[in-house]
Amino acid sequence: MRSIFYTLTLAGCFIAAPANAQSLTGNVGSASITAGERSVEFRTGFDDEGNAAGRLHYDYGLNDWYQVRVIGTFRQPDGQDWNFSGLTFENWFQWSEEAEDNSGFNGGLRLTYGFSDGPGPDEIETRLTLTDKFADVWEWRANILAEVEAGEGSEGGVAFETRAQITRAISLNAFGSEDWRLGLEAFSEYGNIRDIPGFEDQAHQIGPILKVEWDNGVYLQTAVRSGVTRGADDTMFKLFVGREF
């Protein structure tokens, strides 16, 4: 039953669905929470049309099942200056934890409120996160997101998105690190359920991802995603750099 559940979950996240506004700094998140652990992270990403985005994070684990994250977001439309675009607060909850022998899986829920810096609507998001390590060197992640708008200018309905990622540890000792992972991730962004577009007008992307961690807590993640449908951007690049304390 466990293998069937994993297969269905990953399949659901890679299969196409309706499109929403694409994220230049999005990640396939996990549900691992440790009491007292803190981290800071900077993310940047840009697309083939010259649009860029940035995010600055601060995370703190209050206990083994609850973590808070504060995010400042920035954007740079093609040919314009960088602008602050909003402040987001995330509440993370972990309801399932994978054992040391890799039995079970990490399961979590995130509740997010994003305050828009300007006349646009705020955003409220719920995200289900699932993570599982298997066969010693492999890990898969799956996220299911639902988002609604709030405040002035908000639209009704719910927007959905799925994300999935599979990575494998690779035997490499370079740049002072022996912790390298290489894999593949896919983003399928759902449109508002009130007006779901056809498949080719949805935003579906897939591409390689690389992760590196160092003993001092510094980590790096980079990925390139390419569009597989007409509604997706042709190419996106992202780079995350952070440190855990």
C-alpha positions as CSV (number, residue, x, y, z in Angstrom):
1,M,0.0,0.0,0.0
2,R,2.8,2.4,0.8
3,S,4.4,2.0,-2.7
4,I,1.0,2.5,-4.3
5,F,0.4,5.7,-2.3
6,Y,3.7,7.1,-3.4
7,T,3.2,6.2,-7.0
8,L,-0.2,7.8,-7.1
9,T,1.0,11.0,-5.3
10,L,3.9,11.5,-7.7
11,A,1.8,10.8,-10.7
12,G,-0.8,13.3,-9.6
13,C,1.9,16.0,-9.3
14,F,3.5,15.4,-12.7
15,I,0.2,15.2,-14.6
16,A,-1.0,18.5,-16.1
17,A,-3.5,20.8,-14.5
18,P,-4.8,24.3,-15.0
19,A,-2.3,27.3,-14.9
20,N,-1.7,30.2,-12.6
21,A,0.9,32.9,-12.4
22,Q,4.3,31.2,-12.5
23,S,6.8,31.4,-9.7
24,L,10.4,32.4,-10.4
25,T,11.6,31.4,-6.9
26,G,9.3,28.5,-6.0
27,N,10.6,25.3,-4.4
28,V,9.3,21.8,-3.8
29,G,9.3,22.1,0.0
30,S,9.7,19.5,2.7
31,A,8.1,18.9,6.1
32,S,11.2,18.4,8.2
33,I,11.0,20.6,11.4
34,T,13.6,20.6,14.2
35,A,13.1,22.5,17.5
36,G,15.4,25.5,17.8
37,E,16.8,25.3,14.3
38,R,17.1,28.6,12.5
39,S,18.0,29.5,8.9
40,V,18.3,32.4,6.5
41,E,18.0,32.1,2.8
42,F,18.2,34.2,-0.3
43,R,16.5,33.2,-3.6
44,T,16.6,34.7,-7.0
45,G,15.2,33.6,-10.3
46,F,14.6,35.0,-13.8
47,D,12.9,33.9,-17.0
48,D,13.7,34.1,-20.7
49,E,11.8,37.4,-21.1
50,G,14.0,39.3,-18.6
51,N,11.7,39.3,-15.6
52,A,13.5,38.7,-12.3
53,A,12.4,38.0,-8.7
54,G,14.0,37.7,-5.3
55,R,13.1,36.4,-1.8
56,L,14.7,36.8,1.6
57,H,13.7,34.2,4.2
58,Y,14.1,33.7,8.0
59,D,12.9,30.4,9.5
60,Y,12.7,29.4,13.2
61,G,11.5,26.0,14.6
62,L,9.6,26.7,17.8
63,N,9.3,22.9,18.5
64,D,9.5,19.6,16.7
65,W,6.2,20.1,14.9
66,Y,5.8,23.9,14.4
67,Q,8.0,26.4,12.5
68,V,7.5,30.0,11.4
69,R,8.9,31.7,8.3
70,V,9.0,35.4,7.4
71,I,9.6,36.2,3.7
72,G,10.3,39.5,2.0
73,T,9.7,39.4,-1.8
74,F,11.1,41.6,-4.6
75,R,10.6,41.7,-8.3
76,Q,12.1,43.3,-11.4
77,P,10.0,43.4,-14.5
78,D,11.9,43.5,-17.7
79,G,13.7,46.8,-18.1
80,Q,12.6,48.2,-14.8
81,D,14.1,48.7,-11.3
82,W,13.9,46.3,-8.4
83,N,10.8,46.8,-6.2
84,F,9.7,45.4,-2.9
85,S,6.5,43.5,-3.7
86,G,5.2,42.1,-0.4
87,L,5.7,40.5,3.0
88,T,4.6,36.9,3.7
89,F,4.2,34.9,6.9
90,E,4.2,31.1,6.9
91,N,3.1,28.6,9.5
92,W,4.6,25.1,9.1
93,F,3.1,22.1,10.8
94,Q,4.7,18.6,10.7
95,W,2.2,15.7,11.3
96,S,4.3,12.8,10.2
97,E,8.0,12.1,10.6
98,E,10.2,9.6,8.7
99,A,12.1,7.1,11.0
100,E,15.8,6.7,11.0
101,D,15.5,3.4,9.0
102,N,13.6,5.4,6.3
103,S,10.2,3.8,7.2
104,G,7.2,6.1,6.9
105,F,7.5,9.6,5.4
106,N,7.6,13.3,6.4
107,G,4.2,14.9,6.1
108,G,3.4,18.6,6.7
109,L,1.0,21.5,6.2
110,R,1.8,25.1,5.5
111,L,-0.6,28.0,6.0
112,T,0.5,31.3,4.4
113,Y,-0.7,34.9,4.3
114,G,1.0,37.2,1.9
115,F,0.6,41.0,2.2
116,S,0.8,42.8,-1.1
117,D,2.8,46.1,-1.1
118,G,0.4,48.1,-3.2
119,P,-3.1,48.1,-4.6
120,G,-3.1,44.4,-5.5
121,P,-4.9,41.7,-3.4
122,D,-3.3,39.7,-0.6
123,E,-2.8,36.0,-1.0
124,I,-3.8,33.1,1.3
125,E,-2.2,29.7,0.6
126,T,-2.4,26.2,1.9
127,R,0.3,23.7,1.0
128,L,0.4,19.9,1.7
129,T,4.0,18.7,1.7
130,L,5.2,15.0,1.5
131,T,8.8,13.8,1.5
132,D,10.3,10.3,1.5
133,K,13.8,8.9,1.3
134,F,14.2,5.4,-0.1
135,A,16.8,3.0,-1.4
136,D,19.5,4.8,0.6
137,V,20.3,7.5,-2.0
138,W,16.9,8.5,-3.4
139,E,14.4,11.1,-2.2
140,W,11.0,12.3,-3.6
141,R,9.0,15.3,-2.7
142,A,5.4,16.3,-3.6
143,N,3.5,19.5,-2.9
144,I,-0.1,20.3,-3.5
145,L,-1.0,24.0,-3.2
146,A,-4.3,25.9,-3.1
147,E,-4.5,29.7,-3.1
148,V,-7.2,32.4,-2.7
149,E,-7.0,36.1,-3.0
150,A,-8.2,38.5,-0.2
151,G,-8.8,42.2,0.1
152,E,-9.2,44.9,-2.5
153,G,-9.2,43.7,-6.1
154,S,-9.4,40.0,-5.2
155,E,-11.0,37.5,-7.4
156,G,-13.2,34.6,-6.3
157,G,-12.4,31.0,-6.6
158,V,-9.4,28.9,-5.8
159,A,-6.2,28.4,-7.8
160,F,-4.3,25.1,-7.6
161,E,-0.8,24.0,-8.2
162,T,1.3,20.8,-7.9
163,R,5.0,20.4,-7.7
164,A,7.1,17.2,-7.6
165,Q,10.8,16.4,-7.3
166,I,13.0,13.4,-7.3
167,T,16.7,13.5,-6.4
168,R,19.6,11.1,-6.0
169,A,22.7,11.5,-3.9
170,I,25.8,11.4,-6.1
171,S,29.3,10.3,-5.1
172,L,31.2,13.6,-5.5
173,N,33.8,15.5,-3.3
174,A,34.1,19.0,-4.7
175,F,34.3,22.6,-3.4
176,G,34.6,21.3,0.2
177,S,31.4,19.3,0.1
178,E,30.5,15.6,-0.1
179,D,26.8,16.1,0.0
180,W,25.5,16.5,-3.6
181,R,22.1,15.6,-5.0
182,L,21.0,15.7,-8.6
183,G,17.5,15.2,-9.9
184,L,14.5,16.4,-11.7
185,E,11.5,18.6,-10.7
186,A,8.2,19.4,-12.4
187,F,5.8,22.4,-11.7
188,S,2.2,22.2,-12.9
189,E,0.3,25.4,-12.1
190,Y,-3.5,25.3,-11.9
191,G,-5.7,28.1,-12.9
192,N,-8.7,29.4,-11.0
193,I,-11.3,26.6,-10.8
194,R,-13.9,29.1,-12.0
195,D,-12.2,29.2,-15.4
196,I,-9.9,26.3,-16.1
197,P,-8.0,26.7,-19.4
198,G,-7.3,23.9,-21.8
199,F,-4.1,21.8,-21.5
200,E,-2.0,23.8,-23.9
201,D,-2.9,27.0,-22.1
202,Q,-1.8,25.7,-18.8
203,A,1.7,26.3,-17.3
204,H,3.7,23.1,-17.1
205,Q,7.5,23.0,-16.7
206,I,10.1,20.4,-16.1
207,G,13.9,20.5,-15.6
208,P,17.1,19.4,-13.8
209,I,17.9,20.4,-10.2
210,L,21.2,20.4,-8.2
211,K,21.6,20.6,-4.4
212,V,24.7,21.0,-2.3
213,E,25.2,21.2,1.4
214,W,28.3,21.9,3.5
215,D,29.2,20.9,7.1
216,N,28.9,24.5,8.4
217,G,25.2,24.6,7.5
218,V,25.5,26.5,4.2
219,Y,23.5,25.1,1.3
220,L,22.9,25.8,-2.3
221,Q,20.1,24.8,-4.8
222,T,19.9,25.6,-8.5
223,A,17.6,24.5,-11.2
224,V,16.4,25.2,-14.8
225,R,12.9,24.6,-15.9
226,S,11.6,24.5,-19.5
227,G,8.0,24.9,-20.5
228,V,6.2,21.9,-22.0
229,T,2.9,23.7,-22.8
230,R,2.1,26.9,-24.7
231,G,0.9,28.6,-21.5
232,A,4.3,28.2,-19.7
233,D,7.4,30.4,-20.0
234,D,10.0,28.8,-22.3
235,T,12.8,28.9,-19.7
236,M,13.3,29.7,-16.0
237,F,16.5,29.7,-13.9
238,K,16.7,29.9,-10.1
239,L,19.4,30.0,-7.5
240,F,18.9,29.6,-3.7
241,V,21.7,30.2,-1.1
242,G,21.1,29.8,2.6
243,R,22.5,28.7,6.0
244,E,21.1,26.7,8.9
245,F,22.1,27.5,12.5
